[in-house]
Amino acid sequence: MATRIEIYDTTLRDGAQGPGIKFSSDDQIQVVRALDDLGVLYIEGGQPGSNPKAVELFERTRDLDLKQAKMAAFGSTRNPKSAVEDDANLKALLSAKTEIVTIFAKSSPTHATEILRVSLEENLVLVEESVKYLRENGVRVFLDAEHFFDGYFEDNEYALAVIEKGFEAGAECLILCETNGGRLPHEIAEATRAAVARLPQAPIGIHTHNDSGCAVANTLAAIREGAMHVQGTINGYGERTGNVDLCSVIPNLQLKMGYDVVTPEQLGTLAHTAHFVAELANMTPRDHQPFVGRDAFTHKGGMHADAVRKQKASYEHINPELVGNRTHIAVSEVSGRSSLTQKAEEFGITLDRDTPETKQILQRVKELENDGYEFEGADASLELIMLQATGKHRSFFETVGFHVRVNNIGDKQPAISEATVKLRFPDGTESHTVAEGDGPVDALNVALRRALETPYPEIADVRLEDYKVRILDGNLATRAKTRVLIESSDDDASWYTVGVSENIITASYLALLDSIEYKLLQTRGC
């Protein structure tokens, strides 16, 4: 049987310290459920001694029927000025009523003497008394050896003495923390090897940060030297440059190194979990994120796309479906007919490499990209081009004209944006609507929807999820072309459309038109 590696998630504590990340109480519960579904063994909920939201989380999770995950409360060793039985932090940890308590201790001589302001011997006493006290009160204790690697290369004997003292006192897992994130894999390997040799009977864990860009490599290096427990966060969230990304660690351990981490079915939910947690954290998913990013298995070059069609392993290091992702062919000005035909297959459109339609589509894409369009992130707009070229497109309406006006009625009053849209339908009837909105694009969106809501009521299901603007040539200042990318969704799917013009309103309108047209083609057919 493969060796089991324990995954300890600290997204709700360490991850929540990342800039811009904030979880509501309900968000936290959803994260806990998602992590449990993923197969995470331990979930760190925060510091009950300093965070009321953590207290609420521990109270709420007591009633959750988790499949396997266990909650862990986090805090420090006792205050040097307090007796262990009177320490407020330790009492708060016990009040969380979790099976696991993780406490951090100084393992660097400098941090003990200069930050905590205690002697090296007194620091060892803090570790011993705190662990013993928690164990005597019936909880399992994990010891985070803070700044372990810096401490090891400052005074290896003392850093090892700290974790040894914790183990002797009853800590069941000793986590080596690369707190500053600046160490390199060979240093992590050396210190981990020493810890495992010093305490061969003790489970050793690894906790890394990504300040040198080596968090994943450092974690894997520690595992190779005998660590059996990994602490990290989903998507690598955390302060500064973040913690180690479990979305890279888990598949690397399981698929590349042969360890037992989660079940294959759980691994297949990894991409969904990454995006779900990003949504709850109010963070945009990173398209280039390894394994789970939208572009992790995207192929743009024509030769690459053709090779992947023949043998996926030629440019894909794993089967993307193993982590819940998929192969994505990006069509652009560097694409060939193989890329185009594969992309068409994704849309359910059959194209032959050598037909006039295929050449026409490829030529049209290259012309549009020369004008500033980009279809790598706008699949819906690309699909519309293919449908038009293959004669499968259906026109639901045409724009007779539109007009946008912004009135500024005073410095202390918000500007009023008003849009007028006039459409003509296949039966010859016309619709002329006016709407106000929070800005000109919103007004245009509302007016367009109002014009379409009677003949096409399903438009009400469409939500505008994201709106991005890119100036294509800043040297032209206000005369520069603008590219607008819109993400739309309904209850079943999301799609992306693009528009380009020297006029930002026109670019926005073109992207909105594609979005509406795509929705109608999906619901009413070609």
C-alpha positions, 0 to 999 in steps of 0.5 A, a space after each residue: 500500500 502507498 504511504 499516507 500523507 496527511 493534509 492539514 488545511 489552514 485556508 480559514 486561518 493562514 489563508 484568510 490573512 491574505 490581502 483582500 480575502 475575507 470569509 463570512 461566517 456562512 462562507 467558512 461553513 461552506 469552505 469546511 464542507 468543501 474541504 471535507 468533500 475533498 478529503 482533507 483530514 484536518 481543518 484549522 479554524 482559527 484562533 479562538 483566543 483572539 478572533 470571535 469569528 473563530 469561536 463562532 465557527 467552532 460552535 457551528 462546526 460541532 453540529 456538522 456531519 463531516 465525513 472525515 475532516 477534524 477541526 483544529 483550533 490554533 494558538 500559541 504556547 502559554 504567555 511567559 507571564 502566566 502560569 499554564 493553568 491560568 493562561 487565557 490563550 490555552 483556556 480559549 483553545 480548550 473552550 473551542 472543544 476541538 479534538 485537535 489543538 495546534 500550538 506554535 512555539 519559537 524554535 529560533 534562538 533569535 525569536 525566543 530571545 528577541 521577539 518573545 524576550 525569554 531565555 532559551 531554557 525558558 522557551 523550552 519550558 513554555 513548550 513542555 508545559 503548554 503541550 502537557 497542559 493541553 494533553 492533560 485536558 484531553 485534546 490531541 496536540 500538534 506543535 508548529 515549530 515556528 521559524 524552524 528552518 531559520 532556527 536550524 541554520 542559526 543553531 541546529 541543536 536548539 531547533 531540534 531540541 524544541 521539537 524534541 521537547 514538544 514530542 516528549 511532552 505529548 505532541 503527536 505531530 511536529 510541524 517544521 514551519 518555513 515561516 519566512 518563506 525564503 529557504 530553498 529546497 536543498 535547505 529544507 531537505 537538510 533540516 527535515 532529514 535531521 529532524 527525522 533522524 533525531 526523532 524517527 518515531 515522531 510524525 513530522 510535518 511541513 508548513 511552507 510559505 512562498 516568498 521565494 517561489 519555492 513553497 511547493 518544491 520545499 514541501 515536496 523536498 520535505 516529504 522526500 526526507 520523511 515528512 508525513 503531514 502537509 499544512 497549506 491552503 487552497 489556491 495558496 492563499 496567505 499573507 505576503 506571497 501566500 502559503 503553499 498551494 494544496 491544489 499543486 501539492 495534492 496532485 503532485 504527491 498523489 500522481 507524481 510521487 505515488 503517495 496516498 492522499 485522497 481518493 481518485 474521486 476526490 482528486 477529480 473535484 480539485 479544480 471545482 474546489 479551487 474555484 469554489 473557494 476562490 469565489 467564496 474568498 472573493 478572489 478571481 481564479 488564477 487562469 495560469 494556476 497549475 493543475 486547476 487553472 483554466 489555462 493549465 491545459 490550454 494549447 494555443 500554437 497550431 502544432 501543439 494543438 495538433 500534437 495533443 489531438 494525436 497524443 495528449 501526453 505530448 504536451 500535457 503532463 497529466 490527464 486533466 480530468 484526473 483533477 477535474 480540469 479539461 483540455 482547452 484549445 485556444 484559437 488565435 492568430 497563431 493557430 492552425 486548422 487543427 486548433 480550429 477543428 478541435 475547438 469546433 469539436 468542443 462546441 459540437 460543430 463538425 469542421 473538416 480541415 480542408 473545407 472553405 468554411 474552415 479557411 474562412 473561419 481561420 481567416 476571419 479570426 486572424 483579421 479580427 485579432 489584427 483589429 484587436 479582438 482576442 478569442 482565447 478568453 471569449 469562447 462564445 464569440 468564437 462559436 458565433 463566428 463558426 456558426 455564421 461561417 457554417 450556415 448554422 447561425 440564426 438571427 433573432 434581431 438586428 440593431 437599428 441604432 443605439 444612443 447613450 447620454 450622461 447628464 452631470 447635474 451637479 458636483 454633489 449629485 451622481 451623474 445620470 446615464 440613459 441609453 436608447 436602443 432600437 431593434 428590428 425583429 425577423 417579423 418586421 416589428 421594431 422595439 424602441 426602449 429607453 433605460 437608466 443605469 449605474 453608468 452608460 454600460 449598465 444603462 445600455 444593458 438594461 435598455 437592450 434587455 428591456 427591448 428583448 424581454 417580451 419576445 425572448 423572456 429567457 433573457 431575464 435569466 442572464 446575469 452579467 458576472 464580470 466586465 473587463 476593459 483593456 486599452 490596446 494601444 496606450 500611445 494613442 491615448 483617448 483614440 486607442 482601441 478598447 477591448 471589452 470582455 464580458 462574462 455572463 451566466 445563467 443557472 446552468 453555465 457561464 460564457 465569455 464574449 468580446 467586443 472591440 472599438 475605438 469607442 468603449 460604449 460600442 465595444 461594450 455593446 458588441 460584447 453584450 450583443 454576442 452574450 445575448 445572441 449566444 444565450 438565445 442560440 442555446 435556448 432556441 437553437 440555430 
